[in-house]
Amino acid sequence: MLAIRSILHPTDFSDRSELAFRVACSLARDYGARLIILHVVEPPLVAVGGEQALMVPPVVDLEALGQKLHELHPRDSKVHVEHRVIEGDAATGILRAADETKCNVIVMGTHGRTGLGRLLMGSVAEQVVRRAPCPVVTVKTPLPQPSESSPELAGVVAGPRKG
């Protein structure tokens, strides 16, 4: 059995990350592991034109971001949590944090894109899975379940009625 003493949960504060956070919290509780919640801030863009370079600062309020990160905490108060904010490329930052913290598992959300979408957008989760020093649990947010009370989805759920 895998000994899990440290869990890294990278978050971008999306719905995908929220579901992965709940999985990470459950694992931390069940294994008595510490939970490291990480957010990677993209560095400023550099625009080069001719002989001049222009740094475009990120439109990020680091203080507000830190506060938002600290609002993430497990329901179980026995879970030891650390919050970290680092700057850099998302995949590289996650891999660096995983190595520095000697985490036993990474739990992260994913879009679940395939084909052209993944080719064009890239996938942080895929890069992490390929290069991580430990197992990676990727959590894909399920599609919303249609309900019969949703008129826009009624035809999809029940199909056309034959009469």
Secondary structure as GFF3:
##gff-version 3
##sequence-region A 1 163
A	DSSP	beta_strand	6	10	.	.	.	ID=ss1
A	DSSP	alpha_helix	15	31	.	.	.	ID=ss2
A	DSSP	beta_strand	34	41	.	.	.	ID=ss3
A	DSSP	beta_strand	45	49	.	.	.	ID=ss4
A	DSSP	beta_strand	52	56	.	.	.	ID=ss5
A	DSSP	alpha_helix	62	70	.	.	.	ID=ss6
A	DSSP	beta_strand	81	87	.	.	.	ID=ss7
A	DSSP	alpha_helix	90	101	.	.	.	ID=ss8
A	DSSP	beta_strand	105	110	.	.	.	ID=ss9
A	DSSP	alpha_helix	115	121	.	.	.	ID=ss10
A	DSSP	alpha_helix	124	131	.	.	.	ID=ss11
A	DSSP	beta_strand	136	140	.	.	.	ID=ss12
A	DSSP	alpha_helix	154	158	.	.	.	ID=ss13
###
